[in-house]
Amino acid sequence: MEGERRVGVAVDFSPCSREALKWAVDNVVRQGDYLVLVTAQPEGNYEQGEMQLWGTTGSPLIPLTELSDPNIMKKYGVHPDPESLDIVNTAARQKEIVVLLKIYWGDAREKICEAVDNIPLSCLVIGNRGFGKIKRVIMGSVSNYVVNNALCPVTVVKHSDKE
């Protein structure tokens, strides 16, 4: 991946992250790019297997063929929605891009920023649920943290309530 653009999209496979993914594909990704989906799962108690090894570094980069396989994703504890899979499969075919998934375990804010440095990403697109001030104070805003701490350009796509 040397010298290639690596466009990151933070995903949790919610409607909000799906909007960010669609926006990134429509507005940022171009032919030949790597589209890297970054997801952070809650820390699990993995007694054995690969997950224990990848606790600090995250999973290896998972290709689109494995991302589209429900059995493989079940092993990782990730459940991509059909709409997101359709978006990335269509983009891979039409724009001739490589789609990869990187899974981290732990706090989403910190792990997304780690992905920016470790992969490394050229830019990052992240969704924003649009919490009000009270919820944002109590729960914290992942997108706000990433914007202020990531070492690459970050675009925040605000979730619209048209659904």
Backbone as a chain_set.jsonl record, in Angstrom:
{"seq": "MEGERRVGVAVDFSPCSREALKWAVDNVVRQGDYLVLVTAQPEGNYEQGEMQLWGTTGSPLIPLTELSDPNIMKKYGVHPDPESLDIVNTAARQKEIVVLLKIYWGDAREKICEAVDNIPLSCLVIGNRGFGKIKRVIMGSVSNYVVNNALCPVTVVKHSDKE", "coords": {"N": [[0.82, -1.201, 0.0], [2.158, 1.131, -0.255], [2.553, 4.552, -1.014], [-0.011, 4.767, -1.982], [-3.362, 6.088, -1.843], [-5.114, 5.891, 1.157], [-8.162, 5.719, 2.218], [-9.975, 6.126, 5.05], [-12.853, 4.931, 6.776], [-14.79, 5.239, 9.548], [-16.715, 2.778, 10.984], [-19.692, 1.392, 12.397], [-21.678, 0.018, 11.498], [-24.188, 1.126, 11.7], [-27.102, 3.186, 10.869], [-26.067, 5.779, 10.792], [-23.248, 5.454, 10.404], [-23.372, 4.218, 7.965], [-24.294, 6.267, 6.316], [-22.019, 7.911, 6.391], [-20.195, 6.213, 5.14], [-21.339, 5.951, 2.573], [-21.179, 8.634, 1.786], [-18.395, 8.991, 1.723], [-17.66, 7.205, -0.333], [-19.015, 8.374, -2.486], [-17.877, 10.949, -2.591], [-15.104, 11.092, -1.949], [-13.487, 8.774, -2.407], [-11.557, 7.442, -5.036], [-10.658, 5.943, -8.199], [-8.395, 3.258, -7.8], [-7.799, 3.711, -5.14], [-7.406, 2.673, -1.691], [-9.946, 1.601, 0.324], [-10.514, 1.707, 3.602], [-12.248, 0.24, 6.068], [-12.844, 0.974, 9.377], [-13.423, -0.423, 12.447], [-14.479, -0.528, 15.85], [-14.773, -2.764, 18.398], [-16.437, -3.598, 21.477], [-14.358, -4.331, 24.277], [-13.64, -7.693, 24.66], [-13.714, -10.777, 26.506], [-11.458, -12.673, 25.613], [-10.34, -15.77, 25.73], [-8.804, -17.485, 24.214], [-7.247, -18.07, 20.997], [-7.085, -16.046, 17.937], [-8.102, -13.488, 18.54], [-7.187, -12.776, 21.059], [-4.485, -12.415, 20.561], [-4.601, -10.217, 18.881], [-5.467, -8.148, 20.43], [-4.16, -5.719, 21.151], [-3.069, -4.718, 18.767], [-5.04, -4.83, 16.884], [-7.034, -6.446, 14.345], [-5.708, -8.308, 11.504], [-5.57, -6.744, 8.219], [-8.585, -7.176, 6.682], [-9.821, -8.646, 3.785], [-12.306, -7.716, 1.267], [-13.73, -9.977, 0.364], [-13.778, -11.66, 2.594], [-15.011, -9.952, 4.405], [-17.54, -9.946, 3.38], [-18.416, -12.451, 4.019], [-20.538, -14.061, 6.142], [-19.943, -16.062, 8.059], [-17.203, -15.802, 8.625], [-17.175, -13.178, 9.615], [-18.721, -13.515, 11.89], [-16.981, -14.902, 13.502], [-15.256, -12.856, 14.236], [-16.987, -11.293, 15.637], [-18.357, -9.264, 14.4], [-20.937, -7.646, 12.653], [-21.781, -6.855, 9.729], [-24.117, -4.786, 8.005], [-26.505, -5.486, 5.375], [-26.872, -3.309, 3.59], [-24.549, -1.694, 3.851], [-22.639, -3.535, 2.986], [-23.465, -3.784, 0.348], [-22.918, -1.201, -0.596], [-20.058, -1.102, -0.42], [-19.296, -3.308, -2.012], [-20.334, -2.582, -4.519], [-18.902, -0.193, -4.937], [-16.271, -1.19, -5.011], [-16.327, -2.662, -7.353], [-17.207, -0.782, -9.348], [-15.508, 1.485, -9.064], [-13.051, 0.392, -9.039], [-11.501, -0.189, -6.682], [-9.727, -1.184, -3.693], [-11.122, -2.793, -0.996], [-10.924, -2.947, 2.459], [-11.11, -4.253, 5.815], [-10.54, -3.282, 9.138], [-10.342, -4.344, 12.394], [-10.65, -3.284, 15.689], [-10.35, -3.691, 19.248], [-11.813, -2.273, 22.035], [-11.943, 1.089, 23.377], [-13.689, 3.14, 21.211], [-12.997, 5.776, 20.432], [-10.218, 6.068, 20.994], [-9.16, 3.863, 19.575], [-9.84, 4.342, 16.891], [-8.294, 6.587, 16.378], [-5.783, 5.394, 16.736], [-5.786, 3.708, 14.514], [-5.541, 5.528, 12.429], [-2.861, 6.251, 12.652], [-1.505, 3.728, 12.639], [-2.211, 2.286, 10.27], [-1.099, 3.458, 7.792], [-3.667, 6.02, 7.595], [-4.743, 8.131, 4.923], [-6.773, 9.964, 5.023], [-9.816, 10.424, 6.929], [-13.202, 9.49, 7.287], [-16.021, 10.023, 9.225], [-19.053, 9.279, 10.927], [-21.669, 11.192, 12.552], [-23.832, 11.138, 15.163], [-25.362, 13.208, 16.074], [-26.001, 13.884, 18.734], [-27.613, 15.64, 21.402], [-26.572, 18.391, 23.55], [-26.566, 17.519, 26.268], [-26.57, 14.651, 26.184], [-24.163, 14.347, 24.803], [-22.31, 15.317, 26.637], [-22.579, 13.436, 28.696], [-22.164, 10.918, 27.415], [-20.06, 11.377, 25.724], [-18.435, 12.293, 22.669], [-17.576, 10.469, 19.96], [-16.841, 11.263, 17.379], [-16.11, 13.956, 17.823], [-13.879, 13.667, 19.523], [-12.133, 12.274, 17.805], [-11.793, 14.117, 15.695], [-10.348, 16.077, 17.055], [-8.014, 14.73, 17.782], [-6.925, 12.983, 15.867], [-4.339, 12.381, 13.465], [-4.648, 13.095, 10.8], [-6.506, 14.474, 8.002], [-9.93, 14.856, 8.864], [-13.265, 14.156, 8.125], [-16.503, 14.882, 9.12], [-19.588, 13.431, 8.865], [-22.747, 14.424, 9.205], [-25.503, 12.863, 10.707], [-28.641, 12.477, 9.205], [-32.083, 12.791, 9.991], [-33.906, 11.478, 8.233], [-35.069, 9.034, 8.049]], "CA": [[0.0, 0.0, 0.0], [3.04, 2.289, -0.265], [2.275, 5.582, -1.998], [-1.415, 4.767, -2.382], [-4.275, 6.764, -0.914], [-5.877, 5.019, 2.037], [-9.301, 6.466, 2.749], [-10.585, 5.403, 6.15], [-14.215, 5.261, 7.198], [-15.132, 4.604, 10.82], [-18.037, 2.159, 10.829], [-20.245, 0.474, 13.386], [-22.767, -0.573, 10.715], [-25.443, 1.783, 12.048], [-27.501, 4.1, 9.792], [-25.158, 6.925, 10.819], [-21.98, 5.115, 9.751], [-23.693, 3.901, 6.576], [-24.306, 7.561, 5.621], [-20.626, 8.333, 6.251], [-19.601, 5.333, 4.142], [-21.876, 6.357, 1.271], [-20.614, 9.947, 1.471], [-16.987, 8.794, 1.379], [-17.606, 6.561, -1.653], [-19.497, 9.329, -3.486], [-17.167, 12.226, -2.625], [-13.674, 11.059, -1.656], [-12.822, 7.612, -2.994], [-11.385, 7.454, -6.488], [-10.069, 4.726, -8.747], [-7.072, 2.892, -7.323], [-7.661, 3.934, -3.701], [-7.756, 1.657, -0.707], [-11.0, 2.024, 1.246], [-10.298, 0.919, 4.808], [-13.293, 0.386, 7.07], [-12.277, 0.79, 10.71], [-14.466, -0.612, 13.452], [-14.002, -0.837, 17.204], [-15.7, -3.599, 19.15], [-16.177, -3.546, 22.92], [-13.365, -5.315, 24.696], [-14.223, -8.965, 25.062], [-12.841, -11.632, 27.295], [-11.065, -13.726, 24.697], [-9.409, -16.668, 26.415], [-7.926, -18.185, 23.282], [-7.396, -17.737, 19.593], [-6.468, -14.861, 17.353], [-8.559, -12.239, 19.14], [-6.306, -12.458, 22.174], [-3.245, -11.915, 19.973], [-4.834, -8.943, 18.219], [-6.057, -7.21, 21.378], [-3.522, -4.395, 21.143], [-2.749, -4.239, 17.42], [-6.183, -4.946, 15.989], [-6.999, -7.586, 13.419], [-5.038, -8.004, 10.234], [-6.484, -6.137, 7.251], [-9.486, -8.225, 6.194], [-10.283, -8.287, 2.443], [-13.743, -7.626, 1.022], [-14.339, -11.316, 0.251], [-14.031, -12.146, 3.953], [-15.986, -9.032, 4.993], [-18.853, -10.342, 2.862], [-18.725, -13.811, 4.467], [-21.099, -13.977, 7.49], [-19.283, -16.991, 8.984], [-15.935, -15.202, 9.048], [-17.475, -12.0, 10.435], [-19.21, -14.008, 13.182], [-15.782, -15.236, 14.274], [-14.727, -11.598, 14.77], [-18.015, -10.593, 16.401], [-18.761, -8.096, 13.613], [-22.142, -7.964, 11.887], [-22.05, -5.811, 8.736], [-25.479, -4.793, 7.485], [-26.531, -5.714, 3.924], [-26.744, -2.051, 2.836], [-23.132, -1.315, 3.838], [-21.954, -4.482, 2.107], [-23.818, -3.425, -1.021], [-22.181, 0.024, -0.923], [-18.635, -1.379, -0.658], [-19.157, -4.208, -3.156], [-20.573, -1.778, -5.718], [-17.763, 0.727, -5.091], [-15.09, -1.962, -5.409], [-16.508, -3.049, -8.748], [-17.327, 0.364, -10.249], [-14.384, 2.421, -8.954], [-11.822, -0.393, -9.049], [-10.777, 0.083, -5.435], [-9.544, -2.314, -2.784], [-11.826, -2.553, 0.26], [-10.381, -3.731, 3.57], [-11.688, -3.992, 7.135], [-9.612, -3.411, 10.271], [-11.129, -4.407, 13.623], [-9.96, -3.046, 16.957], [-11.149, -3.97, 20.429], [-11.585, -1.277, 23.072], [-12.625, 2.377, 23.258], [-13.744, 3.54, 19.797], [-12.277, 7.041, 20.218], [-8.778, 5.821, 20.971], [-8.804, 2.878, 18.557], [-9.919, 4.976, 15.572], [-7.081, 7.413, 16.254], [-4.663, 4.465, 16.538], [-5.854, 3.23, 13.132], [-5.012, 6.588, 11.573], [-1.398, 6.168, 12.718], [-0.962, 2.389, 12.38], [-2.457, 1.718, 8.934], [-1.692, 4.74, 8.169], [-4.726, 6.515, 6.726], [-4.535, 9.435, 4.291], [-7.862, 10.79, 5.543], [-10.817, 9.622, 7.622], [-14.585, 9.971, 7.289], [-16.715, 9.463, 10.388], [-20.417, 9.77, 11.097], [-22.003, 11.877, 13.79], [-25.25, 10.863, 15.446], [-26.064, 14.447, 16.365], [-26.505, 13.931, 20.098], [-27.748, 16.961, 22.005], [-25.479, 18.757, 24.46], [-26.572, 16.713, 27.495], [-26.098, 13.296, 25.854], [-22.755, 14.421, 24.408], [-21.529, 15.474, 27.865], [-22.625, 12.182, 29.443], [-21.633, 9.799, 26.655], [-18.877, 11.742, 24.952], [-18.633, 12.22, 21.235], [-16.459, 9.806, 19.289], [-16.392, 12.094, 16.259], [-15.434, 15.139, 18.367], [-12.572, 13.225, 20.0], [-11.302, 11.926, 16.647], [-11.453, 15.369, 15.007], [-9.35, 16.804, 17.838], [-6.83, 13.941, 18.105], [-6.382, 12.224, 14.73], [-3.246, 13.058, 12.777], [-4.927, 13.179, 9.364], [-7.765, 15.198, 7.808], [-11.128, 14.113, 9.262], [-14.534, 14.717, 7.7], [-17.629, 14.38, 9.89], [-20.852, 13.428, 8.122], [-23.825, 14.502, 10.194], [-26.632, 11.959, 10.459], [-29.922, 13.15, 8.99], [-33.199, 12.0, 10.507], [-34.906, 11.318, 7.181], [-35.592, 7.669, 8.063]], "C": [[0.863, 1.264, 0.0], [2.638, 3.273, -1.357], [0.836, 5.656, -2.45], [-2.242, 5.54, -1.367], [-5.064, 5.732, -0.146], [-6.952, 5.861, 2.712], [-9.953, 5.616, 3.827], [-12.007, 5.857, 6.396], [-14.469, 4.498, 8.492], [-16.548, 4.069, 10.709], [-18.411, 1.358, 12.071], [-21.484, -0.199, 12.801], [-24.142, -0.104, 11.178], [-25.859, 2.663, 10.865], [-26.558, 5.302, 9.679], [-23.842, 6.602, 10.107], [-22.206, 4.739, 8.291], [-23.737, 5.189, 5.741], [-22.889, 8.061, 5.385], [-19.927, 7.51, 5.166], [-20.05, 5.735, 2.739], [-21.286, 7.693, 0.846], [-19.156, 9.805, 1.022], [-16.846, 8.201, -0.022], [-17.998, 7.558, -2.746], [-18.576, 10.533, -3.658], [-15.649, 12.167, -2.467], [-12.95, 9.957, -2.429], [-12.75, 7.746, -4.511], [-10.641, 6.189, -6.922], [-8.658, 4.503, -8.213], [-6.85, 3.082, -5.833], [-7.869, 2.645, -2.924], [-8.827, 2.28, 0.172], [-10.892, 1.117, 2.462], [-11.413, 1.232, 5.806], [-12.669, 0.061, 8.42], [-13.43, 0.659, 11.692], [-13.835, -0.964, 14.784], [-15.108, -1.582, 17.935], [-15.415, -3.417, 20.635], [-15.157, -4.621, 23.29], [-14.074, -6.564, 25.176], [-13.237, -9.729, 25.921], [-12.488, -12.838, 26.436], [-9.988, -14.569, 25.356], [-8.395, -17.271, 25.462], [-8.105, -17.635, 21.883], [-6.786, -16.407, 19.205], [-6.856, -13.576, 18.063], [-7.669, -11.816, 20.301], [-4.989, -11.871, 21.652], [-3.412, -10.513, 19.41], [-5.399, -7.874, 19.14], [-5.454, -5.822, 21.327], [-3.29, -3.849, 19.744], [-3.95, -4.209, 16.482], [-5.993, -6.129, 15.06], [-6.066, -7.276, 12.252], [-6.041, -7.312, 9.312], [-7.271, -7.252, 6.569], [-10.015, -7.811, 4.821], [-11.803, -8.35, 2.315], [-14.405, -8.999, 0.933], [-14.656, -11.889, 1.629], [-15.036, -11.265, 4.676], [-17.395, -9.417, 4.578], [-19.278, -11.736, 3.313], [-19.232, -13.783, 5.917], [-20.416, -14.902, 8.5], [-17.963, -16.421, 9.506], [-16.199, -14.007, 9.956], [-17.991, -12.4, 11.814], [-18.04, -14.347, 14.097], [-15.194, -13.986, 14.954], [-15.73, -10.857, 15.652], [-18.503, -9.325, 15.724], [-19.936, -8.509, 12.732], [-22.453, -6.843, 10.906], [-23.472, -5.93, 8.198], [-25.44, -4.944, 5.966], [-26.343, -4.431, 3.104], [-25.293, -1.604, 2.748], [-22.335, -2.242, 2.929], [-22.237, -4.172, 0.644], [-23.034, -2.192, -1.471], [-20.729, -0.304, -1.267], [-18.414, -2.335, -1.83], [-19.346, -3.465, -4.478], [-19.398, -0.845, -5.975], [-16.519, -0.011, -5.571], [-15.15, -2.309, -6.895], [-16.451, -1.836, -9.681], [-16.099, 1.27, -10.237], [-13.03, 1.72, -8.97], [-10.929, -0.036, -7.859], [-10.621, -1.216, -4.651], [-10.221, -1.938, -1.47], [-11.277, -3.512, 1.305], [-11.095, -3.341, 4.854], [-10.605, -4.198, 8.177], [-10.458, -3.332, 11.536], [-10.219, -4.17, 14.815], [-10.905, -3.409, 18.084], [-10.784, -2.958, 21.495], [-12.38, -0.016, 22.793], [-12.538, 2.892, 21.823], [-12.934, 4.806, 19.536], [-10.783, 6.792, 20.055], [-8.376, 4.902, 19.822], [-8.88, 3.458, 17.146], [-8.694, 5.861, 15.347], [-5.836, 6.542, 16.072], [-4.624, 3.974, 15.095], [-5.27, 4.252, 12.169], [-3.491, 6.487, 11.51], [-0.865, 4.826, 12.235], [-1.123, 1.915, 10.947], [-1.468, 2.276, 7.904], [-2.734, 5.186, 7.13], [-4.359, 7.886, 6.167], [-5.559, 10.441, 4.778], [-8.879, 9.855, 6.171], [-12.172, 10.299, 7.516], [-15.285, 9.257, 8.429], [-18.104, 10.068, 10.476], [-20.595, 10.44, 12.44], [-23.492, 11.683, 14.02], [-26.039, 12.116, 15.788], [-26.695, 14.464, 17.742], [-26.639, 15.385, 20.549], [-26.63, 17.187, 23.001], [-25.421, 17.866, 25.693], [-26.052, 15.304, 27.224], [-24.615, 13.303, 25.513], [-21.866, 14.555, 25.636], [-21.462, 14.155, 28.62], [-21.884, 11.07, 28.698], [-20.32, 10.11, 25.948], [-19.162, 11.577, 23.474], [-17.397, 11.611, 20.598], [-15.933, 10.711, 18.186], [-15.646, 13.333, 16.746], [-14.027, 14.783, 18.836], [-11.636, 12.971, 18.825], [-10.875, 13.181, 15.895], [-10.313, 16.087, 15.73], [-8.052, 16.036, 18.068], [-6.207, 13.174, 16.943], [-5.342, 13.058, 13.99], [-3.406, 13.013, 11.256], [-6.206, 14.012, 9.217], [-8.961, 14.299, 8.134], [-12.361, 14.871, 8.783], [-15.629, 14.061, 8.527], [-18.895, 14.533, 9.069], [-21.971, 13.361, 9.145], [-25.001, 13.629, 9.754], [-27.907, 12.766, 10.282], [-31.038, 12.226, 9.44], [-34.298, 11.827, 9.454], [-35.533, 9.938, 7.179], [-36.83, 7.568, 8.902]], "O": [[0.348, 2.357, 0.232], [2.409, 2.874, -2.499], [0.49, 6.536, -3.238], [-1.883, 5.639, -0.194], [-5.62, 4.803, -0.731], [-6.683, 6.613, 3.65], [-10.428, 4.514, 3.554], [-12.327, 7.036, 6.241], [-14.377, 3.271, 8.531], [-17.475, 4.81, 10.38], [-17.563, 0.733, 12.708], [-22.232, -0.884, 13.498], [-25.13, -0.829, 11.068], [-25.063, 2.871, 9.949], [-26.29, 5.779, 8.576], [-23.371, 7.397, 9.294], [-21.313, 4.925, 7.464], [-23.277, 5.206, 4.6], [-22.582, 8.577, 4.31], [-19.161, 8.05, 4.368], [-19.23, 5.846, 1.827], [-20.932, 7.873, -0.319], [-18.74, 10.434, 0.049], [-16.007, 8.646, -0.806], [-17.383, 7.584, -3.812], [-18.494, 11.089, -4.753], [-14.969, 13.128, -2.828], [-11.908, 10.204, -3.036], [-13.721, 8.106, -5.176], [-10.074, 5.469, -6.1], [-7.837, 5.42, -8.175], [-5.82, 2.661, -5.306], [-8.425, 1.67, -3.428], [-8.633, 3.372, 0.707], [-11.143, -0.085, 2.377], [-11.506, 2.346, 6.321], [-12.046, -0.986, 8.594], [-14.305, 1.522, 11.759], [-12.792, -1.615, 14.841], [-16.228, -1.09, 18.069], [-14.284, -3.115, 21.018], [-15.113, -5.689, 22.678], [-14.991, -6.501, 25.994], [-12.069, -9.357, 26.036], [-13.13, -13.885, 26.516], [-8.853, -14.122, 25.519], [-7.258, -17.541, 25.848], [-9.004, -16.835, 21.622], [-6.096, -15.744, 19.979], [-6.037, -12.665, 18.183], [-7.428, -10.625, 20.499], [-4.447, -10.937, 22.242], [-2.481, -9.709, 19.451], [-5.772, -6.798, 18.674], [-6.18, -4.835, 21.45], [-3.311, -2.634, 19.55], [-3.879, -3.624, 15.401], [-4.921, -6.731, 15.004], [-5.682, -6.126, 12.04], [-7.237, -7.3, 9.6], [-6.695, -8.153, 5.959], [-10.602, -6.737, 4.693], [-12.49, -8.953, 3.139], [-15.537, -9.161, 1.388], [-15.689, -12.534, 1.81], [-15.831, -11.762, 5.474], [-18.342, -9.232, 5.344], [-20.394, -12.16, 3.015], [-18.453, -13.513, 6.831], [-20.32, -14.558, 9.678], [-17.65, -16.547, 10.69], [-15.516, -13.84, 10.966], [-17.73, -11.708, 12.798], [-18.092, -14.114, 15.305], [-14.705, -14.046, 16.083], [-15.367, -9.902, 16.337], [-19.004, -8.415, 16.385], [-19.93, -9.587, 12.139], [-23.279, -5.976, 11.192], [-23.969, -7.032, 7.965], [-24.451, -4.572, 5.334], [-25.723, -4.463, 2.041], [-24.844, -1.177, 1.684], [-21.459, -1.793, 2.189], [-21.35, -4.286, -0.202], [-22.542, -2.145, -2.598], [-20.217, 0.159, -2.286], [-17.441, -2.185, -2.568], [-18.609, -3.691, -5.437], [-18.946, -0.719, -7.113], [-15.795, 0.483, -6.435], [-14.142, -2.253, -7.599], [-15.738, -1.855, -10.684], [-15.69, 1.77, -11.285], [-11.986, 2.372, -8.92], [-9.773, 0.359, -8.014], [-11.297, -2.21, -4.919], [-9.929, -0.889, -0.896], [-11.177, -4.717, 1.078], [-11.621, -2.234, 4.969], [-9.844, -5.163, 8.115], [-11.203, -2.372, 11.732], [-9.155, -4.778, 14.934], [-12.122, -3.432, 17.899], [-9.612, -2.789, 21.83], [-13.37, -0.044, 22.062], [-11.445, 3.059, 21.283], [-12.252, 4.898, 18.515], [-10.167, 7.253, 19.094], [-7.361, 5.138, 19.166], [-8.068, 3.103, 16.291], [-8.127, 5.88, 14.255], [-4.928, 6.916, 15.331], [-3.547, 3.84, 14.515], [-4.588, 3.893, 11.21], [-2.901, 6.621, 10.437], [0.121, 4.782, 11.501], [-0.253, 1.205, 10.443], [-1.005, 1.447, 7.12], [-2.689, 4.792, 5.965], [-3.742, 8.701, 6.853], [-5.258, 11.625, 4.929], [-8.821, 8.641, 5.975], [-12.284, 11.519, 7.638], [-15.163, 8.042, 8.585], [-18.305, 11.235, 10.139], [-19.779, 10.277, 13.348], [-24.311, 12.027, 13.168], [-27.269, 12.085, 15.79], [-27.793, 14.992, 17.918], [-25.871, 16.25, 20.127], [-25.833, 16.287, 23.269], [-24.331, 17.492, 26.126], [-25.188, 14.813, 27.951], [-23.886, 12.382, 25.882], [-20.783, 13.972, 25.679], [-20.404, 13.79, 29.132], [-21.07, 10.361, 29.289], [-19.558, 9.202, 25.614], [-20.036, 10.804, 23.083], [-16.303, 12.168, 20.686], [-14.724, 10.909, 18.064], [-14.647, 13.723, 16.141], [-13.082, 15.525, 18.57], [-10.482, 13.4, 18.842], [-9.715, 13.297, 15.498], [-9.418, 16.639, 15.09], [-7.07, 16.632, 18.512], [-5.054, 12.754, 17.041], [-5.453, 14.281, 13.901], [-2.424, 12.908, 10.521], [-6.913, 14.233, 10.2], [-9.003, 13.136, 7.735], [-12.488, 16.074, 9.007], [-15.687, 12.836, 8.629], [-19.233, 15.632, 8.631], [-22.123, 12.37, 9.858], [-25.427, 13.656, 8.6], [-28.222, 13.631, 11.099], [-30.942, 11.009, 9.284], [-35.479, 12.007, 9.749], [-36.443, 9.682, 6.39], [-37.406, 6.487, 9.025]]}, "num_chains": 1, "name": "protein.A"}
